[in-house]
Each structure stands twice: as structure tokens, then as C-alpha cells.
Amino acid sequence: MMRRDLCLKAIARHVTDADIVLPVYSTAFDWLDIRPHPLNYLSHGAMGLASSHALGLALGRPDKRVIVLDGDGSLLMNIGTLVTAAEAAPKNFFHFVCENGSYEANGGHPIPGRGQVSFAGLARSAGYQSVHEFADLKIFEQKVGAILAEPGPVFVDLKIESSGPQERDYSRLHGPHVRQAFRDALAKG
Amino acid sequence: MSVSAGAVADRTVAGLSGQSIIREIEASQIDFVVSVPDITTSEGLLRPLAARSSPRLIRVCKEDEGVGICAGLAYTGKRALLLIQQTGMLDSINAIRGVAVEYSLPVCMMVGLLEKEVGVPPRQSKRYGVRIVEPILEAMGIAYREIEEEADVGKIRPAIDDAYAQSKPVVMLIGRRPA
């Protein structure tokens, strides 16, 4: 089991100013502290849809890496996204899932199939080009740079535990200023 | 409820051309069509669109995925059309609410009205699932256009252009099977 914030720091070391990143819920609050950037796409409108927004961004901007930092509960809510993304097959699409087995932002209740469902297995059978699974931080830190250089769609399941208590100011995710900052940054390049 | 063969035939009579709709989609500079198959538009619209390389067809498993995809595309400056059935639209109300309405994004939906009777306005349909569509869109503050006759096809491009100009969602309700 890896601490989520440490995993995110490992990813952040390989994210460039050109990349688009879509973190969800608890991951988003950790990510904003680790890597604030106008190309963070934070407003997903409904639980589960981050990977779908990401697919639209990846199809519309094939010149940019699009990295979605999903949750396991979120992915379960939109599980067909795996099949859709695999068929559309954008080479610039990187789908990380922070698997903690719970709806952390909604009270910490367990997800259905906790500890039983294989997210990597689901992604593999959906047809992702490349699928990885990590539970050891040191190994993940060694591999993540190379993974982000692979042709997509790429799926990475991270077995994580919470980083600890968070201050969740949702205006940081859903405020109109957030979307405008993203729009402006994307228009610049 | 069973549907008589006569009623099915009635919904397929000429009166709306799929090719005309496709020309309007092209004229609206749609880059991507995102779709879950809908029985009203399946043969006259989706199948010919699927045979083309442009606009690119993205097949989705569920309609709310399409709302997210269209939103992401909108930020990139690419235009998209979500081609679905009203059952899928109803299933996606929360995504449409959160993404298209509350974020004010140009999510353009072309929605086949399953089991709508030809010549009967949607809100006067005998079908509950048809009758409720326009009141729901009005409650959500979403603009809509009825497309049932060939003369209605001219509404498509202005509806899409307005949606992108104002960054608002729009729904085009397809009331019969395009020939």
C-alpha cells in the first residue's frame, strides 16, 4: 500500500507544463497542493466523468498528454469508459486509478467488490494498450517516467491509502474561475 | 406496450431526410459525433454517419460518458454532437445538469424520440416517456428544437452555432425516423 500524496509526487516529477491533468475528489485536493497549474482540469460536473472529459480532451488535443487521476469509486460509476477509451485509443491518454477501496470523499464507505475486483484486469480486457499495477512506492517511482512515455491508452492501478485529513474547499474544483483559467491556458498552447 | 407494424411503418415514411441532416451537421463544422445507438435515428442517420470518416464517430457505452467527452472536446475548440435516444438523455440528467448547464458548456444533443407518434407534438404524445421530455428540458433551462419535417432541418445549424456562440447546451429532438 502506498500513500496517495507520495504517489502523486512521483507522477508530478514527470509532468510537464504542456500536460493536462484531471484529478478527482480526494486526489484532486492532494494534487492541488503538490502541483497547482492552470492546466489542471478540475471541474467534472458529475462523479465518474473525469475519464470521459479526459477522453474528449485527448481526442481534441492529440499534441498534449492527458493524464486522468481517477478514483476507484469514480471508475466504477463509469466503468464503460474503459471500453470507450480503449476503442477510441488516443495515444496521449493516461488513466491512473487511485485504488483505496472506499468512497473517501463520501464518508469512507467501502466500494462494491473491495479487494476483489481487479481494475487492471478490467482495463486489460477492455483493450488498453498498456496496463500496470503498483503497490510498492519505490518500484512505482522507478517506473512512472517510462510509463508516461508509452503510447496510450495506458492504465495504471495504484494501491493507495489516504494521505490524511484534508481541507476540502470545493470552490477550488468547481469555481468558474478554475474553468476560465484552464480555458485560457489551453488556448495559449 | 406493443407497437403495431402499421405504426412502425408510419414512423419511417419519408418526410425527414437523413442526408439533409448530415449536410447540416457538416455545415455546422461538427468534428465528432458521439453516440449510443437510438432506434429512431439508427438507419437514417447513425448508419450513414458510421460509414464516413468525417465527422469521426465515437461509440460510447452510456450517454453520460458522451456528455463528458463533448465537454472535453469543447475546451479544445472541436465541435461535437451527442446522438442519443431520449431514454439515454433522461438517464444522463445529472451529467447534463452538472456539466452542460451548471458549467455552461456547448453540449449539443440530437435526441431521437422513441415511440413518438408522427405528427403529434411531443408534449401531446400518448407515451409518457415522450410527453415529459420538453417539460424536463424547460425545467432545466435547456433550449430545444423539434425536428420532424424536412423544413425543420434548417434549424440544426443555427441551433449548434448558437450553442457554441453562447456556450450553452441545446437539444434537437428528432420526431420521426429519417429516411
Boltz contact constraints between the chains, C-beta under 6 A:
constraints:
  - contact:
      token1: [A, 43]
      token2: [B, 103]
      max_distance: 6.0
  - contact:
      token1: [A, 45]
      token2: [B, 98]
      max_distance: 6.0
  - contact:
      token1: [A, 45]
      token2: [B, 99]
      max_distance: 6.0
  - contact:
      token1: [A, 45]
      token2: [B, 103]
      max_distance: 6.0
  - contact:
      token1: [A, 46]
      token2: [B, 94]
      max_distance: 6.0
  - contact:
      token1: [A, 46]
      token2: [B, 95]
      max_distance: 6.0
  - contact:
      token1: [A, 46]
      token2: [B, 98]
      max_distance: 6.0
  - contact:
      token1: [A, 49]
      token2: [B, 68]
      max_distance: 6.0
  - contact:
      token1: [A, 52]
      token2: [B, 65]
      max_distance: 6.0
  - contact:
      token1: [A, 52]
      token2: [B, 68]
      max_distance: 6.0
  - contact:
      token1: [A, 52]
      token2: [B, 69]
      max_distance: 6.0
  - contact:
      token1: [A, 53]
      token2: [B, 68]
      max_distance: 6.0
  - contact:
      token1: [A, 53]
      token2: [B, 71]
      max_distance: 6.0
  - contact:
      token1: [A, 53]
      token2: [B, 72]
      max_distance: 6.0
  - contact:
      token1: [A, 55]
      token2: [B, 69]
      max_distance: 6.0
  - contact:
      token1: [A, 56]
      token2: [B, 69]
      max_distance: 6.0
  - contact:
      token1: [A, 56]
      token2: [B, 72]
      max_distance: 6.0
  - contact:
      token1: [A, 56]
      token2: [B, 73]
      max_distance: 6.0
  - contact:
      token1: [A, 57]
      token2: [B, 72]
      max_distance: 6.0
  - contact:
      token1: [A, 60]
      token2: [B, 73]
      max_distance: 6.0
  - contact:
      token1: [A, 60]
      token2: [B, 76]
      max_distance: 6.0
  - contact:
      token1: [A, 60]
      token2: [B, 78]
      max_distance: 6.0
  - contact:
      token1: [A, 61]
      token2: [B, 76]
      max_distance: 6.0
  - contact:
      token1: [A, 80]
      token2: [B, 61]
      max_distance: 6.0
  - contact:
      token1: [A, 80]
      token2: [B, 62]
      max_distance: 6.0
  - contact:
      token1: [A, 81]
      token2: [B, 65]
      max_distance: 6.0
  - contact:
      token1: [A, 83]
      token2: [B, 61]
      max_distance: 6.0
  - contact:
      token1: [A, 84]
      token2: [B, 60]
      max_distance: 6.0
  - contact:
      token1: [A, 84]
      token2: [B, 61]
      max_distance: 6.0
  - contact:
      token1: [A, 84]
      token2: [B, 65]
      max_distance: 6.0
  - contact:
      token1: [A, 88]
      token2: [B, 58]
      max_distance: 6.0
  - contact:
      token1: [A, 186]
      token2: [B, 75]
      max_distance: 6.0
